[in-house]
């Protein structure tokens, strides 16, 4: 426990919820170095923000670059942290060579399957027994429309069973790891049903899948608490574990393009505090199925939302401010 400028004791965030679920954060080489003590104090679970994604681990065929992922693993081992692996199969941040033959044309199904298996064997095998859970397939479901699966090179070349193969390969590489399907807009009713049906189909085929990751990239305005509850209950009905995997609460609605703010307004501060409190009360209510809550970042000094969806705009979506001090949202959770 540390103290802030006004001498109030600052409890470790993970201690606040130690009887409910793990509290994690996405980290990168910069934050892992500059905020090492802070991360160690407040979080019990770590996710690599980008450095375990395909393009960063195998930028060229057969050339694996594990240095930064290994640094995270070493930190986790030294400090007794759990690690979530993120991510093995995704339509983004996968190098084009995976889908090309030796002549630069489109690879066939078997070649892409072989490359998928080789990548998963090597990556999951390297960290076998060290990584508790993996986001095996990420964001494979469409947001809207008649199609259930997103168009991607994985789907186009291998076919709709690319997800089955990814989970099978991951399970063979580490039979003790928990394997998750991970997605955003997971609380939207239309997409919720697509995710539910997709995972249900996998289970009916005896595919080794153990959980669903709800990314929880939410805002002051969306989604509704009723939609979140409905999604949790719908997914939990499959008998799987649930993780909140990439949580942040944007102060801007997705279609809000303003760039004039240099700090949160008082209204935003109040709304964010109320939203975080509602979300975590909901998580605690379902702590029998939610075993981990991970923030997509450590503090407001660095967040991917500074550039998305409005390039260069500052956002303040986390529980700690730009000086690593607790925000009102933090204190509301502590003093629940």
N, C-alpha and C positions, 0 to 999 in steps of 0.2 A: 504493500500500500504506500502510495506517495502523497505529497502535499502540493497544492496549487498556491498561487500567489496570496490568496486570502487565508491560507493555512487550513482550509478544509481538507480532510482526508479524502484522497481519490482511491476508491477501491479498484482492484484489478477487475476489468470487465468480465473476464471469464469466471471470476469468483461469484459475481452477482447471479450467474445462471448455472453454477456448477451442479445443481440438483436437477437441471432441466435438459441441457444439451451442451455440446461443445460450442465454443465461440471461436471462429476463425477469421482470417483475413487473407486476401490476395496480396502477394508481395512480389517485388522485382529486385534485380541486383542493386539498384539505387536505394530503395527503401530498406532493403535488408542490411545494407551497410550503414546508412545515415541514421536509421531509426531502430537499430538492433535492440537496444535496451527497452525501448517503448513497446516494440512488437513482443518481446519476450515477456513483458509485464502483463499485457492485456489479452493475449490470444493463445489458445491451446492448439489450434489447428491452422495449418498453412497451406495455401494453394499458390502455385506459380502462375502469375498473371499471364505470361506469354512464353516462358522459356521451356515449357514442356510440350508446346505445340509442334506439329509436324515440321513446319518450315525451319524452326529453330533447332530441332534435334537432328534432322537429317536433310540439310539444304541440298545436298547432292546424293545421288544413289550410293549407298554404302559408306558415306562419310558422316559419321555421327559426331555431334558436338555436344557433349554432356557437361561441359565445364560449369556453366551457370546453374544447371539443374542439380549438379552434384554439390554445389555450394549451399543451395537451399537444404538438401538432404543432410549435409553435415551439420548445419545449424540446427535442424530439427532434432537430429540424434543427440547433439550436445546438450540441448535444452529440453529434451523430453516432449517434443511436439508431435502431434499427429499430422500426416500429410495427405491431402486429397490430390490425386493425379488429374491434370487437366491439360489437354484432352487428346484422345487418340485418333478419332475419325471425325472430321469437320469439313464442311464445304469451303470454309475460309482458311487462310494461312496454311495451305497445303501446296507444296511446290508443283509446278506443272509437269516436271519430269515423271511424276508418279503415274500420270495418265497418258504418257507418250511412249511409243515404241522406239527402237534404236535409230529409226530413220526420221524421227520427228513427227510421225503420223500418230493417229489415235491407237492407243494400246488396246489389246483385247481383254476380255473378262479374266482369263486365267492369269495373265501377266499382272493385272492390277490386284487380283486376289493374292497372288504370291508376294507382291510388294506390301500389301496391307499386313499380311501375316508376318513377314520379315520385320517390319517396323514394330508391330505389337510384340512379337517375340523378344526383340532386342530391348525395347524400352521397358516393358512390363517385367521382363526377365531380369533386367539390371537391378530393378528396385523391388524384386520379389521379397515379400516379408517385411518391407519397410514402408510401403504405401498402403494405407488401410483401404482406400476406395479410389476408384477411377471413374471419371466421366468418359465412358467408352465412346459413345456417339453423342454429338452435340448438334442441336438445332436442325434436325432432319425433317421436321414437320412444317407444313406451310401455315401461314397466318390466316389465310382465308381462301375461298374458292372451293371448287369441287375436288381437286386433288388433295390427297392426304400428305404425301411425301413431297418435299421440296425437290425441284430439279437441281441436280448436282452431277459432277463427273462421277462420283461414287455410284450414284443411282443409275445414271445413264449407261455406264459401261458394265458394271457388275449386275445390276438389276435390283429389284426391291428387296432382295435377300441380303444386301450388303450389310444391313444392321445385324442380322442373325450371325453372319460370318464374323463381324467385328467382336461381338460378345463371345462367340465360341472361341476365337483365338485368344482373347484376353483371359478367359477362364482357364484355358490350357496353359497359359504362361504363368498364372498365379492363381491356384485354386482357392486360396484363402482370401483374396481381395474381394471387396464388395464392388459390384459393377453397376453403374448408374447410366440412365438416359437423362440428358440435361437439356433444358430449353427455356426460352424467354416467352413473355406473353402467356405464361402458363396458367394464368387465372382468367384469361378471356374465355367466355363460355364456348365459343366456336372452336378455338384452338385447343382448349381443355379436352373436349371430346375427341379431337383427332389424336392428341397425345395418349389419352386413355385407351382408345381403340388400338393404336399402334403397339403400345406396351402389352395390352391384353393379348393381342395376336402373338407377340413374342413368347409370352408365358404359355399360351396354348400349344406352342411348338416346342416347349421345353427348352427354350433358349435360356442360358444362365444369366439372368438379369435380376438384380437384388434391390434396386431402388430407382427413384425418380428425383432428379434435381430440379427444384424450382429456382430459377435464377433470381427472381425478385428484384429486377431493375424497375422500381416503382417510383412514384412521384407524390407530390402533395395532393394530387387530384385523381390519380388512377393507380391501381384498380380499386373497386369498392371492397370494403371488408367482407361483404356478403359473397362476392365472387371469389375472394381468397379462401374463405371457409369452404365454399362449395368445391373448389379445386382440391384442397387438402383432403376433404372427405371422399371425393371421387377417386383420387389416386390411392389413398389409404385402403379403399375397398378392395384393391387388388392384392392386398397382403404384403406390400412392399414397404421398405424403409423410405423415408423422405428426408432430403437435405435441402436447406435453403442455401444456395451455392454462390450467389454473386450479388448480395444485397447492397443497394444504395437507394436513397430517397431524394430524387432530384427536386430542386426547388422550382423548376420550370416544367410546365406541361410540355409534351413532346412537340406540339405544334407552335409553341411559344418561341419566337425567333429574336426576342429583344436582346440587345447587347449593351444596354446602358448601365446596368447595375455593377457596382464595385464591392458591394457587401450585401448580405441578406437583410431584407427589411424586417421590421418587428413582426409584421404579420406572417412572413415566411418562417421566422423563428418559432412562433407560436404554433403554426400549422405543422411544421416538421416535428416538433416536440410531441404534439398530439398524435400524429400519424405513427411515429416510432413506438409510442406507448401502446397504441391500439394493436400494432403488428405483433409486438412481443407478448402482449397479453394473449393474443390469439395463438402464437407459437407455444406458449406455456400450456395453454388449454389442450393442445395436441402433442404434448411432449412425449406421449407414449408412442407416437409414430415419427416425430421429428427429432432426430438425434444429433443434428449439427446445423449451425447457422453461421455462414461465412459472409463477411462484408467484402465488397469488391474494391478493396483499398484499405488503408490504415487511418488516414486523416485527410482533411480537406486541402492540405498543402499539395497533394498529388491525387488526382482522380481522372480516369478516362473521360468523364463527362465534361471536363474542361474543353474538350474538342468535339463532343458529340451531343446532339446533332448539329450544333452551331460551332464551326471551327474557331478556336481561340477564345471562346467565351468561358468565363469562370463560373463554376458551379460549387455548391457546398453541400454534398449529399450524405456526409458521414457523421459519426458521433463526436469526433474530435476536430477542432478547428485547425487553421493553418499553422498555429504555434503548438500543436499537439495538446491543447488544453480541452477539457471536457466542455461540450456545448450543453445548452439547456435540455436537449434531447437525452443526453447521457444521464443527467441528474434525475430526470423524470423516470428513467428506467431503474436507477439505483434506489430511488425513494418510493417505489411503487407501493 
